[in-house]
Amino acid sequence: MKSFLRLSLAVSAALLCSAISVAAAQTPAQPPIYAPPQAAIAPIDLKFDFSSGPAKPGFARVAPTAIYDDATGFGYQPGASIANGDNGQTTTSDKPFQFSAKVPEGNYIITVTFGDSTTATTTTFKAESGRLLLLRAEAPAGKIELATLAVNVRTPHLPKLPTNATGREEVSLDQFDAGNTRDWDGKLTIEVVSPHAALRTIEITSAPTIPTIFIAGDSTVTDRDGGGDVSWGQILPVFLNGGVAVSNHAQSGETLKSFANALRLDKILSQMKQNDYLFIQFTHNDSKASWPQTYVDPETTYKDYLRVYIDEARLRGATPVLVTAMDRGARGTGLPTHGHDGYPQAMRDLAAEMHVALIDLYAMSDTFYSSAGADAPAILADGTHSTAYGGYEFAKCIVMGIQQNKLPLSSFIVDDFKPFDPAHPDSAAVLNLAPLFSNATTQRGVRPGGSLPAATPGASPSAAPRPANPGPGRL
């Protein structure tokens, strides 16, 4: 009997060990990736011809008088001053103008051809609310140049909730979203800035599989549509090739808490897929004890909320990247204020704890401010928000951080990007970027028609334009 019992126990133990071994072999090394349901969208393949003659086969001709409306689904934004040029082969203007096409939200590859048969041209291309895609591209006389660009388009809408689920189905836009409404309007808008534009064709093709860089942050990172301050978030695309798109969800006044409460994080997560990235920069507003609803302590709740963002990105197979907020600069001199208390160090500590890539923009900004010499006062527009010059240099710091962290994203950096050292910054006068961002074709903060996207919770058709500098209040 004892022998039989020992045999039974031995068999049971062997079976248990075998079951454990099989289970261990079947357990994935990484947690399962959650893939949110994606709506099926028909592929988009739009082609536009900007000449005056018969359109090329498969292309729609865009006349200089074609103002955008939903019926046609394409056209120029109001305020454009354009005409056909180069004997009718191009559309030309010496002022910035914007062309829009109605498309579903998602990523797109934009192929642009430009150039004049008799005149050399220099052209800058931007998209949506001021995202810099191509800076001063030169086309020699008699040569047609081709550029391939990537653009992300979005709307405030979220996936429809099940009938038994509570919650909202749209991002809660506020008065500050009036400053970048083209980021939310369901159209793809390309802006052309040139002293002698020579636009020939634009092709727009769906690119659902290319990776997306999502950005979460406050006004120091948000897209700006004209005005005196320009963030690194809207400059970053110019240093990346057409293989990756940037979706900048940062907005003025946001904190880790309010960004989530307004469903901005939900919007990002609803679009996020494997191999995407989430860049996270919050501090300027989170550290304000005078905002008790959204204040977070650097050693406790600040880290806890960052953990949520990190875990949600990883759950979807995306790579989180923490970015310490740039320091503020003293008004007048532009020298660093060495502020933000313990928040930059708290982010560094969390990055080490959770093995997250860290870009220490705070440290790089202090070096930049101290090394810029006579250009130091030109870095920030108001002590907090960067100018076009400052935003451009900060974006270079971000690219250097991408390379230093050896992220796969490095493969998408443009070939002509040169290593950047914030201790030896570029000259503001040589870059001369302000004219490319100060000539907005519409009043800053108001889209054509003067309202935020319709039927958006928290939005008002009479929302006032965001002031050029929020001052000591919301950032």
Kinemage of the C-alpha trace (Angstrom):
@kinemage 1
@onewidth
@group {chain A} dominant
@subgroup {mainchain}
@vectorlist {calphas} color= white
{ca met a 1} P 0.000 0.000 0.000
{ca lys a 2} L 2.838 2.373 0.965
{ca ser a 3} L 4.631 1.451 -2.238
{ca phe a 4} L 1.510 2.253 -4.298
{ca leu a 5} L 1.085 5.568 -2.461
{ca arg a 6} L 4.694 6.513 -3.128
{ca leu a 7} L 4.212 5.620 -6.811
{ca ser a 8} L 1.038 7.679 -7.008
{ca leu a 9} L 2.755 10.670 -5.395
{ca ala a 10} L 5.728 10.293 -7.720
{ca val a 11} L 3.460 10.177 -10.793
{ca ser a 12} L 1.479 13.157 -9.544
{ca ala a 13} L 4.664 15.092 -8.894
{ca ala a 14} L 6.005 14.228 -12.339
{ca leu a 15} L 2.756 15.306 -13.984
{ca leu a 16} L 2.759 18.545 -11.996
{ca cys a 17} L 6.375 19.278 -12.956
{ca ser a 18} L 5.550 18.494 -16.578
{ca ala a 19} L 2.535 20.813 -16.480
{ca ile a 20} L 4.633 23.594 -14.947
{ca ser a 21} L 7.330 23.134 -17.609
{ca val a 22} L 4.754 23.286 -20.413
{ca ala a 23} L 3.103 26.330 -18.886
{ca ala a 24} L 6.470 28.052 -18.506
{ca ala a 25} L 7.317 27.307 -22.109
{ca gln a 26} L 3.990 28.771 -23.239
{ca thr a 27} L 4.194 31.916 -21.059
{ca pro a 28} L 5.211 34.895 -23.224
{ca ala a 29} L 8.367 36.740 -22.235
{ca gln a 30} L 6.517 40.054 -22.542
{ca pro a 31} L 3.024 40.964 -21.314
{ca pro a 32} L 0.311 40.579 -23.950
{ca ile a 33} L -0.165 43.604 -26.173
{ca tyr a 34} L -3.592 45.185 -26.126
{ca ala a 35} L -4.694 46.271 -29.590
{ca pro a 36} L -7.708 48.607 -29.475
{ca pro a 37} L -10.274 47.979 -32.207
{ca gln a 38} L -9.608 50.085 -35.282
{ca ala a 39} L -12.314 51.227 -37.634
{ca ala a 40} L -11.926 49.943 -41.174
{ca ile a 41} L -11.071 52.889 -43.427
{ca ala a 42} L -10.856 52.686 -47.189
{ca pro a 43} L -7.341 53.513 -48.453
{ca ile a 44} L -6.904 57.112 -49.568
{ca asp a 45} L -5.085 57.948 -52.789
{ca leu a 46} L -5.636 61.592 -53.761
{ca lys a 47} L -3.750 63.419 -56.514
{ca phe a 48} L -3.882 67.155 -57.207
{ca asp a 49} L -2.505 69.068 -60.200
{ca phe a 50} L -1.789 72.770 -59.681
{ca ser a 51} L -1.177 73.700 -63.318
{ca ser a 52} L -3.616 75.674 -65.487
{ca gly a 53} L -3.821 73.138 -68.292
{ca pro a 54} L -5.726 69.851 -68.464
{ca ala a 55} L -5.068 67.822 -65.333
{ca lys a 56} L -2.664 64.917 -65.525
{ca pro a 57} L -4.357 61.517 -65.820
{ca gly a 58} L -5.688 60.477 -62.421
{ca phe a 59} L -5.208 63.958 -60.956
{ca ala a 60} L -7.785 66.578 -59.937
{ca arg a 61} L -6.974 70.068 -61.185
{ca val a 62} L -6.907 72.786 -58.516
{ca ala a 63} L -7.737 76.224 -59.892
{ca pro a 64} L -6.464 79.349 -58.078
{ca thr a 65} L -10.098 80.154 -57.238
{ca ala a 66} L -10.777 76.784 -55.567
{ca ile a 67} L -11.594 77.692 -51.962
{ca tyr a 68} L -12.063 74.690 -49.687
{ca asp a 69} L -15.538 73.363 -49.029
{ca asp a 70} L -16.788 69.990 -47.849
{ca ala a 71} L -18.663 69.349 -51.089
{ca thr a 72} L -15.517 69.165 -53.215
{ca gly a 73} L -13.346 67.953 -50.335
{ca phe a 74} L -10.341 70.091 -51.310
{ca gly a 75} L -9.254 73.644 -51.949
{ca tyr a 76} L -7.354 76.608 -50.551
{ca gln a 77} L -7.993 78.060 -47.126
{ca pro a 78} L -9.447 81.594 -47.183
{ca gly a 79} L -6.831 84.323 -47.408
{ca ala a 80} L -4.733 82.641 -50.079
{ca ser a 81} L -3.325 85.041 -52.686
{ca ile a 82} L -2.311 82.794 -55.566
{ca ala a 83} L -2.134 82.537 -59.352
{ca asn a 84} L -0.826 80.178 -61.999
{ca gly a 85} L 2.820 80.718 -62.884
{ca asp a 86} L 5.613 79.419 -65.095
{ca asn a 87} L 3.446 79.589 -68.206
{ca gly a 88} L 0.620 77.801 -66.433
{ca gln a 89} L 2.718 74.900 -65.139
{ca thr a 90} L 2.585 75.853 -61.448
{ca thr a 91} L 0.609 77.631 -58.760
{ca thr a 92} L 2.615 80.534 -57.386
{ca ser a 93} L 2.514 83.189 -54.672
{ca asp a 94} L 4.945 85.349 -52.735
{ca lys a 95} L 2.850 84.940 -49.565
{ca pro a 96} L 2.130 81.846 -47.455
{ca phe a 97} L -0.941 79.882 -48.517
{ca gln a 98} L -2.661 76.705 -47.351
{ca phe a 99} L -4.224 73.854 -49.297
{ca ser a 100} L -6.534 71.350 -47.580
{ca ala a 101} L -7.996 67.958 -48.479
{ca lys a 102} L -10.676 66.161 -46.514
{ca val a 103} L -9.401 62.781 -45.260
{ca pro a 104} L -10.200 60.379 -42.399
{ca glu a 105} L -7.901 60.524 -39.393
{ca gly a 106} L -4.704 58.541 -39.689
{ca asn a 107} L -1.188 58.764 -41.121
{ca tyr a 108} L -0.474 59.862 -44.680
{ca ile a 109} L 2.484 60.065 -47.028
{ca ile a 110} L 2.503 63.373 -48.898
{ca thr a 111} L 4.467 63.584 -52.128
{ca val a 112} L 5.019 67.140 -53.357
{ca thr a 113} L 6.616 68.286 -56.601
{ca phe a 114} L 7.755 71.885 -57.040
{ca gly a 115} L 10.099 73.978 -59.140
{ca asp a 116} L 10.098 76.678 -61.838
{ca ser a 117} L 11.528 76.271 -65.333
{ca thr a 118} L 13.250 79.680 -65.311
{ca thr a 119} L 13.623 80.755 -61.672
{ca ala a 120} L 15.351 79.179 -58.675
{ca thr a 121} L 12.966 78.742 -55.753
{ca thr a 122} L 13.248 78.183 -51.996
{ca thr a 123} L 10.208 76.652 -50.313
{ca thr a 124} L 9.211 75.719 -46.770
{ca phe a 125} L 6.374 73.251 -46.179
{ca lys a 126} L 4.337 73.037 -43.007
{ca ala a 127} L 1.283 70.947 -42.132
{ca glu a 128} L -1.781 71.227 -39.939
{ca ser a 129} L -1.203 73.840 -37.188
{ca gly a 130} L 2.340 74.887 -37.986
{ca arg a 131} L 4.201 71.534 -38.011
{ca leu a 132} L 7.462 72.091 -39.874
{ca leu a 133} L 7.991 69.395 -42.509
{ca leu a 134} L 10.596 70.764 -44.906
{ca leu a 135} L 12.767 73.828 -44.343
{ca arg a 136} L 13.831 76.056 -47.230
{ca ala a 137} L 14.055 73.347 -49.861
{ca glu a 138} L 15.886 74.683 -52.900
{ca ala a 139} L 14.905 73.935 -56.491
{ca pro a 140} L 17.376 75.252 -59.092
{ca ala a 141} L 15.918 76.918 -62.161
{ca gly a 142} L 14.737 74.333 -64.642
{ca lys a 143} L 14.632 71.484 -62.127
{ca ile a 144} L 11.577 69.838 -60.584
{ca glu a 145} L 12.142 68.673 -57.002
{ca leu a 146} L 10.189 65.948 -55.213
{ca ala a 147} L 9.682 65.718 -51.434
{ca thr a 148} L 8.127 62.857 -49.468
{ca leu a 149} L 6.600 63.881 -46.145
{ca ala a 150} L 4.562 62.156 -43.424
{ca val a 151} L 1.576 63.794 -41.719
{ca asn a 152} L -0.836 62.658 -39.018
{ca val a 153} L -4.478 63.771 -39.152
{ca arg a 154} L -6.899 63.464 -36.252
{ca thr a 155} L -10.335 64.489 -34.964
{ca pro a 156} L -11.657 64.831 -31.402
{ca his a 157} L -13.807 61.699 -31.788
{ca leu a 158} L -13.151 58.564 -29.764
{ca pro a 159} L -14.382 55.043 -30.502
{ca lys a 160} L -18.051 54.565 -29.718
{ca leu a 161} L -18.660 53.168 -26.245
{ca pro a 162} L -20.685 50.002 -25.640
{ca thr a 163} L -24.270 50.758 -24.655
{ca asn a 164} L -23.664 49.680 -21.053
{ca ala a 165} L -20.450 51.700 -20.618
{ca thr a 166} L -20.251 55.203 -19.177
{ca gly a 167} L -17.972 57.953 -20.403
{ca arg a 168} L -17.493 60.492 -23.163
{ca glu a 169} L -16.801 59.863 -26.817
{ca glu a 170} L -14.894 63.050 -27.673
{ca val a 171} L -11.857 64.886 -26.399
{ca ser a 172} L -12.849 67.886 -24.273
{ca leu a 173} L -11.358 70.750 -26.251
{ca asp a 174} L -11.059 74.109 -24.496
{ca gln a 175} L -10.330 77.731 -25.375
{ca phe a 176} L -6.648 76.984 -25.904
{ca asp a 177} L -7.460 74.539 -28.692
{ca ala a 178} L -8.585 77.565 -30.696
{ca gly a 179} L -4.884 78.169 -31.341
{ca asn a 180} L -4.390 74.907 -33.248
{ca thr a 181} L -7.790 73.898 -34.608
{ca arg a 182} L -6.336 72.520 -37.837
{ca asp a 183} L -4.937 69.706 -35.693
{ca trp a 184} L -8.504 68.590 -34.983
{ca asp a 185} L -10.595 69.435 -38.053
{ca gly a 186} L -10.451 66.180 -40.057
{ca lys a 187} L -8.648 67.812 -42.976
{ca leu a 188} L -5.055 67.501 -44.085
{ca thr a 189} L -3.676 71.014 -44.543
{ca ile a 190} L -0.368 71.802 -46.240
{ca glu a 191} L 1.082 75.303 -45.943
{ca val a 192} L 3.490 76.613 -48.579
{ca val a 193} L 5.857 79.437 -47.608
{ca ser a 194} L 8.071 80.857 -50.341
{ca pro a 195} L 9.032 84.216 -51.859
{ca his a 196} L 8.250 82.577 -55.224
{ca ala a 197} L 6.212 79.408 -54.791
{ca ala a 198} L 6.209 76.938 -57.695
{ca leu a 199} L 3.831 74.197 -56.599
{ca arg a 200} L 3.150 71.524 -59.213
{ca thr a 201} L 1.489 68.475 -57.655
{ca ile a 202} L 0.488 67.029 -54.279
{ca glu a 203} L -0.281 63.342 -53.775
{ca ile a 204} L -1.805 62.024 -50.538
{ca thr a 205} L -1.653 58.300 -49.750
{ca ser a 206} L -2.777 56.360 -46.679
{ca ala a 207} L 0.091 55.043 -44.548
{ca pro a 208} L -1.545 53.083 -41.710
{ca thr a 209} L 1.500 50.946 -40.938
{ca ile a 210} L 4.183 53.614 -40.455
{ca pro a 211} L 5.077 54.313 -36.816
{ca thr a 212} L 3.685 57.357 -35.027
{ca ile a 213} L 5.375 59.562 -32.444
{ca phe a 214} L 2.633 60.718 -30.067
{ca ile a 215} L 3.505 63.718 -27.880
{ca ala a 216} L 1.834 64.469 -24.541
{ca gly a 217} L 2.649 67.739 -22.827
{ca asp a 218} L 1.773 71.393 -22.186
{ca ser a 219} L 2.185 74.715 -24.006
{ca thr a 220} L 5.959 74.383 -24.154
{ca val a 221} L 5.461 71.416 -26.499
{ca thr a 222} L 2.202 72.186 -28.333
{ca asp a 223} L 1.683 73.117 -31.993
{ca arg a 224} L 1.436 76.859 -32.581
{ca asp a 225} L -0.438 78.395 -35.474
{ca gly a 226} L 1.337 81.701 -35.960
{ca gly a 227} L 2.464 84.107 -33.259
{ca gly a 228} L 5.732 84.569 -31.440
{ca asp a 229} L 6.248 81.206 -29.719
{ca val a 230} L 7.069 77.913 -31.408
{ca ser a 231} L 7.606 74.585 -29.645
{ca trp a 232} L 9.983 71.686 -30.213
{ca gly a 233} L 6.923 69.480 -30.779
{ca gln a 234} L 6.017 71.253 -34.010
{ca ile a 235} L 9.635 71.504 -35.206
{ca leu a 236} L 10.519 67.835 -34.628
{ca pro a 237} L 9.031 66.554 -37.938
{ca val a 238} L 11.572 68.500 -40.009
{ca phe a 239} L 14.350 66.272 -38.649
{ca leu a 240} L 12.525 63.034 -39.528
{ca asn a 241} L 12.007 61.433 -42.913
{ca gly a 242} L 8.747 60.273 -44.446
{ca gly a 243} L 8.875 56.930 -42.657
{ca val a 244} L 7.392 58.175 -39.382
{ca ala a 245} L 4.593 60.625 -38.487
{ca val a 246} L 4.344 63.014 -35.527
{ca ser a 247} L 1.013 63.424 -33.734
{ca asn a 248} L 1.417 66.304 -31.273
{ca his a 249} L -1.383 66.244 -28.664
{ca ala a 250} L 0.291 68.646 -26.223
{ca gln a 251} L -1.820 71.643 -25.256
{ca ser a 252} L -1.603 74.817 -23.200
{ca gly a 253} L -2.487 74.506 -19.543
{ca glu a 254} L -2.319 70.731 -19.429
{ca thr a 255} L -0.948 68.613 -16.609
{ca leu a 256} L -0.613 64.865 -16.221
{ca lys a 257} L -4.027 64.854 -14.540
{ca ser a 258} L -5.921 67.261 -16.803
{ca phe a 259} L -4.483 65.713 -19.972
{ca ala a 260} L -6.036 62.428 -18.917
{ca asn a 261} L -9.273 64.006 -17.656
{ca ala a 262} L -9.844 65.764 -20.996
{ca leu a 263} L -9.463 62.358 -22.715
{ca arg a 264} L -6.379 63.525 -24.600
{ca leu a 265} L -4.527 60.463 -23.326
{ca asp a 266} L -7.518 58.295 -24.295
{ca lys a 267} L -7.347 59.734 -27.804
{ca ile a 268} L -3.677 58.834 -28.111
{ca leu a 269} L -4.243 55.318 -26.781
{ca ser a 270} L -7.167 54.755 -29.155
{ca gln a 271} L -4.810 55.337 -32.101
{ca met a 272} L -1.653 53.769 -30.693
{ca lys a 273} L -0.267 50.560 -32.170
{ca gln a 274} L 2.777 48.376 -31.765
{ca asn a 275} L 6.106 50.087 -32.584
{ca asp a 276} L 4.700 53.588 -31.952
{ca tyr a 277} L 6.246 56.035 -29.457
{ca leu a 278} L 4.867 58.187 -26.650
{ca phe a 279} L 6.993 61.224 -25.708
{ca ile a 280} L 5.934 62.594 -22.315
{ca gln a 281} L 6.913 66.058 -21.036
{ca phe a 282} L 5.027 67.491 -18.044
{ca thr a 283} L 6.262 69.740 -15.215
{ca his a 284} L 5.541 73.430 -15.829
{ca asn a 285} L 1.933 73.216 -14.632
{ca asp a 286} L 2.042 70.022 -12.568
{ca ser a 287} L 4.337 71.728 -10.061
{ca lys a 288} L 1.904 74.574 -9.302
{ca ala a 289} L 0.643 74.109 -5.739
{ca ser a 290} L -1.794 76.944 -6.471
{ca trp a 291} L -3.636 74.527 -8.783
{ca pro a 292} L -4.790 72.003 -6.146
{ca gln a 293} L -6.880 69.937 -8.576
{ca thr a 294} L -3.886 69.082 -10.729
{ca tyr a 295} L -0.843 69.607 -8.519
{ca val a 296} L 1.357 66.516 -8.113
{ca asp a 297} L 4.200 65.948 -5.665
{ca pro a 298} L 7.499 65.100 -7.389
{ca glu a 299} L 8.255 62.065 -5.229
{ca thr a 300} L 4.771 60.555 -5.106
{ca thr a 301} L 1.873 61.476 -7.404
{ca tyr a 302} L 4.087 62.886 -10.170
{ca lys a 303} L 5.816 59.541 -10.511
{ca asp a 304} L 2.544 57.633 -10.108
{ca tyr a 305} L 0.850 59.450 -12.979
{ca leu a 306} L 3.922 59.041 -15.171
{ca arg a 307} L 3.802 55.306 -14.445
{ca val a 308} L 0.250 55.183 -15.828
{ca tyr a 309} L 1.323 56.816 -19.102
{ca ile a 310} L 4.320 54.498 -19.354
{ca asp a 311} L 2.338 51.335 -18.619
{ca glu a 312} L -0.467 52.238 -21.025
{ca ala a 313} L 2.042 52.782 -23.847
{ca arg a 314} L 3.827 49.511 -23.137
{ca leu a 315} L 0.540 47.643 -22.957
{ca arg a 316} L 0.016 48.565 -26.620
{ca gly a 317} L 3.522 47.627 -27.701
{ca ala a 318} L 4.657 51.263 -27.940
{ca thr a 319} L 7.859 52.761 -26.545
{ca pro a 320} L 7.508 55.464 -23.872
{ca val a 321} L 10.109 58.230 -23.757
{ca leu a 322} L 10.350 60.599 -20.782
{ca val a 323} L 11.458 64.183 -21.479
{ca thr a 324} L 12.436 66.477 -18.609
{ca ala a 325} L 10.923 69.928 -19.163
{ca met a 326} L 13.246 72.668 -20.355
{ca asp a 327} L 14.199 75.186 -17.685
{ca arg a 328} L 12.710 78.645 -17.647
{ca gly a 329} L 14.969 81.551 -18.589
{ca ala a 330} L 15.325 84.933 -16.930
{ca arg a 331} L 13.533 87.659 -18.858
{ca gly a 332} L 15.963 90.006 -20.568
{ca thr a 333} L 19.098 87.888 -20.199
{ca gly a 334} L 17.742 84.432 -21.081
{ca leu a 335} L 19.988 82.840 -18.448
{ca pro a 336} L 18.690 79.680 -16.746
{ca thr a 337} L 16.622 80.072 -13.596
{ca his a 338} L 17.458 76.561 -12.312
{ca gly a 339} L 13.844 76.010 -11.402
{ca his a 340} L 11.427 73.046 -11.440
{ca asp a 341} L 12.684 71.988 -7.994
{ca gly a 342} L 12.797 68.186 -7.713
{ca tyr a 343} L 10.735 67.311 -10.779
{ca pro a 344} L 13.560 66.727 -13.291
{ca gln a 345} L 15.361 64.453 -10.830
{ca ala a 346} L 12.141 62.615 -10.029
{ca met a 347} L 11.715 61.877 -13.748
{ca arg a 348} L 15.327 60.737 -14.025
{ca asp a 349} L 14.850 58.396 -11.066
{ca leu a 350} L 11.648 56.954 -12.507
{ca ala a 351} L 13.286 56.417 -15.891
{ca ala a 352} L 16.036 54.390 -14.225
{ca glu a 353} L 13.547 52.451 -12.104
{ca met a 354} L 11.271 51.523 -15.016
{ca his a 355} L 14.009 51.231 -17.659
{ca val a 356} L 12.464 53.992 -19.777
{ca ala a 357} L 14.388 56.066 -22.317
{ca leu a 358} L 15.068 59.550 -20.913
{ca ile a 359} L 15.864 62.749 -22.806
{ca asp a 360} L 17.165 65.265 -20.271
{ca leu a 361} L 15.992 68.449 -21.969
{ca tyr a 362} L 16.189 70.304 -18.649
{ca ala a 363} L 19.946 69.778 -18.416
{ca met a 364} L 20.465 70.481 -22.117
{ca ser a 365} L 18.404 73.687 -21.911
{ca asp a 366} L 20.532 75.063 -19.061
{ca thr a 367} L 23.651 74.396 -21.124
{ca phe a 368} L 22.002 76.010 -24.151
{ca tyr a 369} L 20.943 79.143 -22.240
{ca ser a 370} L 24.392 79.566 -20.708
{ca ser a 371} L 26.209 79.038 -24.021
{ca ala a 372} L 24.072 81.115 -26.410
{ca gly a 373} L 25.791 84.425 -25.619
{ca ala a 374} L 24.054 87.331 -27.316
{ca asp a 375} L 21.380 84.922 -28.620
{ca ala a 376} L 20.318 83.854 -25.118
{ca pro a 377} L 17.477 86.420 -24.876
{ca ala a 378} L 16.193 85.204 -28.266
{ca ile a 379} L 15.602 81.613 -27.125
{ca leu a 380} L 12.407 82.224 -25.165
{ca ala a 381} L 9.539 84.526 -26.068
{ca asp a 382} L 8.536 85.248 -22.485
{ca gly a 383} L 10.759 83.368 -20.074
{ca thr a 384} L 8.930 80.076 -20.588
{ca his a 385} L 7.780 79.533 -24.181
{ca ser a 386} L 10.368 79.175 -26.924
{ca thr a 387} L 10.683 81.296 -30.028
{ca ala a 388} L 11.094 79.652 -33.429
{ca tyr a 389} L 14.845 79.733 -32.801
{ca gly a 390} L 14.521 78.175 -29.358
{ca gly a 391} L 12.020 75.570 -30.544
{ca tyr a 392} L 14.338 74.584 -33.388
{ca glu a 393} L 17.306 74.109 -31.045
{ca phe a 394} L 15.199 72.233 -28.486
{ca ala a 395} L 14.003 69.918 -31.265
{ca lys a 396} L 17.644 69.240 -32.101
{ca cys a 397} L 18.184 68.311 -28.450
{ca ile a 398} L 15.304 65.835 -28.727
{ca val a 399} L 16.842 64.284 -31.840
{ca met a 400} L 20.184 63.979 -30.063
{ca gly a 401} L 18.352 62.291 -27.203
{ca ile a 402} L 16.804 59.815 -29.626
{ca gln a 403} L 20.269 58.948 -30.921
{ca gln a 404} L 21.868 58.763 -27.485
{ca asn a 405} L 19.165 56.344 -26.287
{ca lys a 406} L 19.769 54.213 -29.389
{ca leu a 407} L 16.049 54.072 -30.096
{ca pro a 408} L 15.011 52.306 -33.328
{ca leu a 409} L 13.475 55.675 -34.149
{ca ser a 410} L 17.003 56.819 -34.998
{ca ser a 411} L 16.674 55.160 -38.401
{ca phe a 412} L 14.098 57.799 -39.367
{ca ile a 413} L 16.326 60.819 -38.692
{ca val a 414} L 17.075 62.719 -41.906
{ca asp a 415} L 20.418 61.933 -43.483
{ca asp a 416} L 21.715 65.505 -43.316
{ca phe a 417} L 21.138 65.931 -39.567
{ca lys a 418} L 24.412 66.988 -37.988
{ca pro a 419} L 25.345 66.143 -34.397
{ca phe a 420} L 24.176 68.920 -32.087
{ca asp a 421} L 25.853 70.170 -28.936
{ca pro a 422} L 23.780 72.630 -26.821
{ca ala a 423} L 27.091 74.085 -25.622
{ca his a 424} L 27.676 75.240 -29.217
{ca pro a 425} L 24.229 76.249 -30.514
{ca asp a 426} L 23.383 77.605 -33.930
{ca ser a 427} L 23.218 81.325 -34.610
{ca ala a 428} L 19.721 82.796 -34.385
{ca ala a 429} L 20.520 85.290 -37.144
{ca val a 430} L 21.770 82.594 -39.500
{ca leu a 431} L 18.688 80.420 -38.945
{ca asn a 432} L 16.324 83.417 -39.261
{ca leu a 433} L 13.248 81.276 -38.574
{ca ala a 434} L 10.831 83.891 -37.223
{ca pro a 435} L 9.532 84.996 -40.660
{ca leu a 436} L 8.461 81.421 -41.426
{ca phe a 437} L 6.117 81.343 -38.424
{ca ser a 438} L 4.916 84.923 -38.021
{ca asn a 439} L 3.054 85.194 -41.330
{ca ala a 440} L -0.020 83.147 -40.426
{ca thr a 441} L -2.714 83.361 -43.096
{ca thr a 442} L -5.464 83.499 -40.491
{ca gln a 443} L -5.780 85.303 -37.180
{ca arg a 444} L -3.884 83.385 -34.551
{ca gly a 445} L -6.158 81.138 -32.542
{ca val a 446} L -9.122 81.287 -34.899
{ca arg a 447} L -9.708 78.888 -37.740
{ca pro a 448} L -11.504 80.031 -40.905
{ca gly a 449} L -15.073 80.489 -39.764
{ca gly a 450} L -13.957 81.544 -36.301
{ca ser a 451} L -14.878 78.470 -34.263
{ca leu a 452} L -13.603 75.267 -32.809
{ca pro a 453} L -14.611 71.998 -34.452
{ca ala a 454} L -18.361 71.629 -34.100
{ca ala a 455} L -20.116 69.486 -31.493
{ca thr a 456} L -17.061 69.178 -29.264
{ca pro a 457} L -17.646 69.037 -25.496
{ca gly a 458} L -16.016 72.002 -23.829
{ca ala a 459} L -15.702 73.958 -27.065
{ca ser a 460} L -17.576 77.126 -27.837
{ca pro a 461} L -18.153 78.742 -31.224
{ca ser a 462} L -17.329 82.049 -29.589
{ca ala a 463} L -14.178 80.879 -27.841
{ca ala a 464} L -11.743 83.756 -27.626
{ca pro a 465} L -8.391 83.454 -29.421
{ca arg a 466} L -5.577 82.349 -27.158
{ca pro a 467} L -3.379 85.315 -26.212
{ca ala a 468} L 0.137 85.373 -27.622
{ca asn a 469} L 1.571 84.826 -24.126
{ca pro a 470} L -0.460 83.167 -21.372
{ca gly a 471} L 1.679 84.937 -18.766
{ca pro a 472} L 1.764 83.483 -15.280
{ca gly a 473} L -1.455 81.533 -15.719
{ca arg a 474} L -2.084 78.430 -17.782
{ca leu a 475} L 0.890 77.240 -19.761
